């Protein structure tokens, strides 16, 4: 009989630890692409017309998918409610397309980084205007 391999009390340094698994990354990419296509062509809700899918994180066990979306900040609550209403439709479409035994639970989150990027871009433009020759 072969003895079960015990877990070692030694671990690799942070830089040498194994990276993320490939399958959750592939599933996340597929989910992002399919939801983007659905929002463009099949979802009829007018609240979801100006939404873009920024990023998708899928858990290692493929049970949950966090979908980060971007839209106008004043429309975030309305878009979030619309996405939650369409969650069943989106999930059933993913089940048909992805041919997985279990489709991950979909969790929609507003991505505030786009708003932050716009603020930073505005600040950089102001700094550039201040540093132009002939100003001041």
Buried (B, 14 or more C-beta within 10 A) or exposed (E): EEEEEEEEEEEEEEEEEEEEEEEBBEBBEBBBEBBBBBBEEEBEBEBBEEBEBBBBBBBEEBEEBBBBBBBEEEBBEBBBEBBEEBBEBBBEBBEEBBEEEEBBEBBBBBBEEBBEEEEEEEEEEEEEEEEEEEEE
